[in-house]
Amino acid sequence: MRSIQHWIDGAPVGGSTAAPLHDPATGRPSGEVLLGRRAEVDAAVAAAARAFGTWSEVSLTRRARIMFALRDLLERHEDELARLITAEHGKVLDDARGEVVRGREVVEFACGIPQALKGEYSDHVSSGVDAFSFRQPLGVCAGVVPFNFPVMVPLWMHPIAIACGNTFVLKPSERVPSASNLIAELYAEAGLPEGVYNVLHGDRETADALITHPGVAAVSFVGSTPVARHVHEAAGAAGKRVQALGGAKNHAVVLPDADLDLAADQITAAAYGSAGQRCMAVSVAVAVGPAADPLIERLADRARAITVGPGTDPASDMGPVISAAARDRVTGHVTAAERAGAKVVVDGRDLPGPGFFVGPCLLDGASTDMAAYREEIFGPVLLVLRAATLDEAIDLINANPYGNGTAIFTASGAAARRFQRAVHVGMIGVNVPIPVPMAFYSFGGWKASLFGDTHVHGPEGVRFYTRAKAVTSRWPTPTTPADTSLMAFPTSN
Ligand code: NAD
């Protein structure tokens, strides 16, 4: 039986507690993953703390070169990483390759870390005095990540943290652990010293021990909103710098002037891609005015045409969901919404097992008080709501507790501009359904989709993983006049 071990201080490390792994496409056990307990958490943090002493002294140029080497290795191992993702997560291989590419783009940003870390310098702020600022790494940074992007979401964090001079302990999701170990091997091949990147496998107990560990300086979390809120509070109370990204309920607004075929194609891909298990999945389409009926007809045609099957089968458009419990939660939401009066236009509830399959579900006539609207379903379910005007659609989005992503489909620049300025959401697409920012921007939502004040990767990632120093400096010469007002608060002269 395959057993996934920790990676600490440059080598695999065993342990005594483990949890089973499943292949979501067959429902069968596929191995086990170790669950780190106090001893392994201490060992991982201690290794990262030891490595910080030397890694933070490695020059910017050398750190960047290691990122260049990692970038090439990620490209060479793209297929291998995608296969590991599909085997444990279930998403189709093309989708898995896509997440490896988007993750690699963060490494490409990290290759430019010397540029991103440039400080400021003001010459002669007072007579003979210069002022400058620069940023320094924090120490040991921890990352706790969800199951739905086994490669991309961790890559949002550790390349930036490490390029900034920190060391890292990653706790992957216990449901998709393998890719993080392959990345440890790639880092080693790229020349990263031992102990700089460590993988601590485990569950919530492991996560809690890590995020409150006295040796950890900063915590990055991505996952569901209740856990994000808990991590923000627990890590914050333990004195850590913390950013915690949570769940989502992403709306796509379709105005009557939109190209409805384009909108239906894009919303279908965003609702059902990866079986709806993306934090940027569109789970609500808001049809404005007369857009509703023709949009639903187009969405239904496209949802019925989706082929559901194992992620390894090139004929599949959509794979299984992650677990039997997830499948039952998703179908339960559809059934509850139907009982509450929604119409199930496309019904994916009765797909045969033994894998954890749910087909695309399209619901018309849902209302905002239904659990299927209020809660994040995280499965292939798209609700269509109707609004009379763009303003009504904006109010609907702003009343929702989540604020991760949203999109508008329209031919009107004025409507798009009004929308992008008025919605209380962190990431907005205009005729683009999954507006995941490029790696040189930062990724993050508003409201219950993010706790903390910095988004991940890009410039905000660099700020999160560093702290500023401001230096005021004077180099007196024998001719510098004596300061006659030493006891007064210093002002410029
Ligand atoms: P999850 O919250 O169940 O788990 C996330 C991580 O937290 C895992 O590593 C898990 O082991 C750990 N964990 C679980 N319970 C914990 C607890 N009580 N205390 C400490 N740690 C705990 O999320 P998931 O099911 O793995 O992933 C899906 C969720 O992630 C969805 O809600 C999705 O929207 C969200 N997500 C958000 C983003 C974003 O950028 N905002 C990106 C991807 C996924």
Boltz pocket constraint, residues with backbone or C-beta under 6 A from the ligand:
constraints:
  - pocket:
      binder: B
      contacts: [[A, 144], [A, 145], [A, 146], [A, 147], [A, 148], [A, 149], [A, 153], [A, 171], [A, 172], [A, 173], [A, 174], [A, 202], [A, 203], [A, 204], [A, 205], [A, 207], [A, 208], [A, 222], [A, 223], [A, 224], [A, 225], [A, 227], [A, 228], [A, 230], [A, 231], [A, 245], [A, 246], [A, 247], [A, 248], [A, 278], [A, 279], [A, 376], [A, 378], [A, 404], [A, 445], [A, 449]]
      max_distance: 6.0
